[in-house]
Amino acid sequence: MSSTPSPVFRRAGWAWVVLVALALAGAYWWWAIGRPVALPDAPSARIACVSYAPFRNAGETPLDALAFISPERIDEDLRALSQRFDCVRTYSQGQGLSAVPQIAERYGMKVLMGIWLGADKKSNAQQIELGIATARKYPQVLRGVIVGNEVLLRGDLSATQLEGYLREVRSAISVPVTYADVWEYWMRHPELAGSVDYLTIHVLPYWEDEPVSPERAVQHVATVYATVQQTFPGRRVMIGETGWPSAGRPRQAASASLVNEARYLREFLVYAATVHMPYNVIEAFDQPWKRVQEGAAGGYWGIFDVQAQPKFAMQGPVIEESHWWAGWLAGVAGAGWFASIGAWRRRWRGWRGWTALALTGVASGCALAWQYRQMWYACGNLWEWTESFIACGVALLTALLLARWIAARLAGVTPPSVSGWLRLGWLFALAFYGLLLAFNGRYRDFPLGLFMLPSVGYALVTWLSDRRDVAMPLLEERFLAAWLPLLAAIVLVGENGITPVAWLWLGLNLLLALSVWFDWRNARLQPQQA
């Protein structure tokens, strides 16, 4: 009898390397985001002006025409904000916000008062009537009146229509009047400069058509500010919105994180102090309702969270995730659960089976904890939480079934059967979400923690399978496997190939697709090997 080990057992060595690497990678990622990151200090914790919208509680949204914020609630907010900010910017006169100037005056604050304009002429007329009345009543509180916010960007009004509203308000009040929009729209419509007392531009490096990395973001702001000043010589230019999100999907080199929000804001304040530039940062509080329109990132531009607690200090190091140890607990729990449930009714020979189950449990636990962290930021209602938990439950069950197969193979015993229909379900889910990311992915997150379990699991099963006894994949599996890499490649190209998570997404798609391709190849070769 030959003593040469079979190909399956030769491949087992690499499988052990992969399992150990995955467990260590998951533990390291959680450890790394819990380390303090040294950042430059801000000149002061005090900030000139901040966007204020009180819609931070569950279910609150300015899109609800019946929503109303009480003066008592606004008073509570402004009393707290006055400790850190000299001024607040509002966006609308409705839903109780017309009370802001009166309340701000109590705390020595100034107001950049907004008048909201849209496509509805009747609503615009009501907003202007309220705005003019408030501006006449509290001119000493107002630094300016902003007539319209990103109206041209949304396409709600033409430049000519907007000019008419600006002239109407400007002729009725003594307070300076301006219009606020993304800086490119001022460059496209320079004629609007004649209808305002000063220009208000939005510079948001994260949302640029070509997103800017956090390390280069403030230099980008400086370049834009200088460009607008040169285009409108002699005119006062104010930055009406700038900031960075603390959570959400990355956009090319622009990564949304707490550390990057703190880095950007601190560096911007240093820059603003050197050029003595009027500015307003976005925003005071996180706004969960924005996730519906802008994805997870839209809800996390606040300096304070929804509980009105500061998200980071303006001096000293910043920690991305203070509860990083929860990822380790999830890994330990996964190891224990996989080892106990996965070994049910099996008698392993030696330590290999138990160790394989523990390693897959650590990797799975860390990955699902990663996914849960993403869900915490992204899920906005009961339905989103429900479907996310169901998906995670199916992923965990899949990981457990695959872990038992892998552990059995590494322990040298006959593996249990694994349903091909389950893999077909994951192929369909990955292809469907890949289609959404490829053609409507601007506001969608990458659910890497969710799909990591089936993608890596099935790849290992294929790697360890006896190639003389592989079932032919279903036709539907082969069809979907052909599309996965293509869809992931489209996403990668859309990110200009510089987003690390887009590469990881491509890798997961390739792993699941390769598990089908190799099974198909090996099944076709079987007659030749007989």
C-alpha positions, -999 to +999 in steps of 0.1 A: +000+000+000+014+034-009+021+058+020+017+089-002-010+111+013-041+118-008-047+152-024-075+159+001-051+155+030-024+176+013-050+204+009-060+201+046-027+218+056-037+249+037-072+247+051-058+249+086-038+280+076-069+297+063-089+289+095-062+302+118-058+333+096-095+340+096-098+337+133-068+359+139-080+385+113-114+388+130-099+392+165-073+417+152-099+439+134-119+443+166-088+450+186-075+476+160-107+497+160-104+499+198-070+515+198-066+553+204-057+572+173-036+603+177-050+634+159-042+671+158-060+691+184-086+717+175-078+753+184-108+753+208-138+732+216-159+762+207-173+764+171-186+794+153-218+780+138-236+747+134-266+734+115-295+727+138-323+703+131-341+688+161-354+657+143-332+631+161-357+609+180-371+577+165-398+584+139-391+622+137-386+636+103-391+670+087-407+652+057-438+647+079-459+678+073-477+673+107-444+671+127-440+698+153-411+706+177-422+723+208-405+756+220-396+737+252-376+711+232-359+738+212-351+757+244-335+726+258-314+720+227-302+756+223-294+759+260-270+729+256-256+740+222-248+775+235-221+760+256-202+750+224-215+772+195-220+809+189-246+804+162-270+779+147-283+775+112-318+765+105-334+753+072-371+759+075-397+781+091-423+754+096-428+726+122-420+750+151-386+762+139-397+798+135-393+800+173-355+795+171-345+832+168-365+842+199-351+813+220-315+817+207-315+853+219-320+841+255-287+823+253-267+850+235-267+830+202-270+842+166-290+825+139-285+819+102-322+815+095-334+793+067-364+796+044-371+763+027-380+764-009-392+735-031-413+728-061-446+737-043-454+774-049-480+775-021-455+761+004-429+785-008-452+814-003-460+803+033-423+799+041-414+833+028-442+850+046-431+834+079-395+841+072-400+878+065-422+882+096-395+865+118-367+885+103-385+918+109-392+908+145-357+896+154-332+914+131-307+918+160-304+880+163-300+871+127-266+869+109-284+863+077-314+848+060-308+818+037-335+817+011-334+782-003-311+753+003-297+732-026-328+740-047-307+740-079-290+707-069-324+690-064-338+706-096-369+720-077-366+755-092-348+772-121-323+799-115-348+825-127-374+814-103-350+814-075-339+849-083-375+861-080-377+846-044-344+861-034-354+896-047-387+893-029-372+886+005-342+909+001-365+939-006-386+931+025-360+929+052-329+946+065-310+914+073-284+902+047-299+876+023-281+847+007-287+814-010-270+781-001-259+753-025-231+730-034-202+751-046-204+738-082-238+753-086-226+788-078-200+783-105-227+772-130-250+801-121-229+831-114-258+854-122-273+846-088-246+866-071-264+898-080-294+888-060-277+881-027-257+900-002-231+872+001-225+837-013-231+806+008-214+775-005-215+739+006-182+719+005-186+683+015-155+663+005-172+630+013-201+637-011-180+652-040-185+635-074-149+626-070-148+619-032-117+632-013-098+612+013-100+626+049-062+632+047-067+656+018-102+669+026-092+702+043-068+711+014-097+704-010-119+729+010-091+755+009-088+750-029-125+753-035-128+784-012-100+801-031-116+792-065-149+807-055-133+838-042-114+842-075-146+837-095-165+863-075-138+889-066-148+913-039-178+893-027-181+878+007-181+840+007-193+818+035-190+780+039-226+771+048-220+734+052-189+713+057-183+681+078-177+644+077-199+614+085-189+591+114-206+560+098-217+547+064-203+532+033-169+543+020-169+563-012-136+556-031-109+571-008-134+588+015-141+565+045-169+573+069-157+568+105-157+584+139-119+589+137-122+606+103-150+629+114-129+640+143-099+644+121-117+664+095-135+687+120-103+694+140-082+701+109-109+723+094-112+744+125-074+750+124-077+761+088-107+783+093-089+801+122-059+809+100-080+825+072-107+841+094-134+826+072-171+826+081-183+790+083-210+767+095-204+730+101-230+702+096-244+693+120-253+696+157-271+662+161-272+629+142-303+628+121-316+592+117-343+602+092-317+611+066-308+574+063-339+569+041-326+594+015-288+592+019-281+557+032-264+551+066-239+579+061-267+605+059-277+599+095-243+604+111-229+639+105-237+652+140-211+664+165-235+650+191-254+617+188-292+613+191-289+613+229-273+648+226-239+634+238-207+645+222-193+618+199-157+627+204-135+653+221-118+682+203-084+674+219-065+642+225-067+608+208-100+593+195-111+557+197-133+544+168-151+518+188-150+518+226-169+485+228-144+467+207-142+439+232-178+429+222-163+415+190-140+393+210-169+381+231-188+372+199-158+352+187-155+333+220-193+327+220-191+315+184-163+291+193-182+276+222-214+273+203-199+257+172-178+233+193-209+222+214-236+222+187-213+213+158-200+182+175-234+169+185-238+132+178-202+131+165-171+114+180-141+132+168-108+114+166-083+135+184-082+173+186-086+182+149-124+183+148-129+203+179-102+228+169-116+233+135-151+240+150-136+264+175-117+283+148-146+286+125-167+297+154-143+325+163-142+337+127-180+335+123-187+352+156-163+381+148-178+384+113-214+385+125-205+410+152-190+432+124-223+428+105-243+437+136-223+468+141-231+478+105-268+470+112-267+493+143-259+522+121-280+513+090-313+498+102-339+524+107-372+506+113-386+472+125-387+457+090-351+465+084-341+450+117-362+419+111-349+411+077-313+417+088-317+394+118-332+367+096-304+370+071-278+368+099-296+338+114-295+320+080-258+329+076-251+315+111-269+283+104-251+280+071-217+286+088-225+259+114-234+233+087-203+241+067-181+241+098-193+206+107-184+194+072-150+211+074-143+198+109-153+162+099-130+163+068-101+177+089-107+151+116-106+123+091-142+112+093-170+111+067-185+146+064-222+152+066-240+161+034-245+197+025-276+208+005-269+223-029-301+243-026-286+262+003-257+274-018-281+283-046-300+305-021-267+323-012-257+327-049-291+343-056-288+366-026-253+377-034-262+382-071-293+402-062-274+425-038-245+428-062-270+440-089-282+467-065-247+477-056-236+478-093-265+500-106-280+517-076-252+515-050-245+551-040-263+548-006-259+510+000-236+495+025-213+465+018-227+436+040-193+419+041-198+403+075-230+386+063-217+371+031-183+363+044-197+332+061-212+314+031-185+326+006-155+314+026-173+283+039-183+270+006-149+278-009-133+257+019-157+228+014-149+228-024-112+229-016-114+200+008-138+179-013-127+146-028-127+156-065-137+121-075-170+124-057-185+158-065-221+164-076-227+184-106-238+220-096-274+230-106-277+249-138-290+279-118-259+278-097-236+279-127-256+308-142-255+329-111-218+320-105-210+334-139-225+368-130-211+373-095-176+384-105-189+406-133-213+425-109-186+428-083-161+441-109-186+468-119-188+479-083-150+480-081-147+501-112-173+525-098-150+529-068-121+536-091-104+505-076-093+524-045-119+513-020-106+484+001-141+470+009-149+469-028-119+446-032-131+425-003-166+424-020-150+412-052-131+385-032-162+372-016-180+370-049-151+352-065-149+327-036-185+317-039-184+316-077-152+295-077-168+269-054-194+264-082-169+265-110-145+239-095-173+216-085-186+218-121-151+211-135-145+182-112-179+167-119-172+168-156-138+151-152-153+122-133-160+100-163-125+105-176-111+094-142-133+063-140 
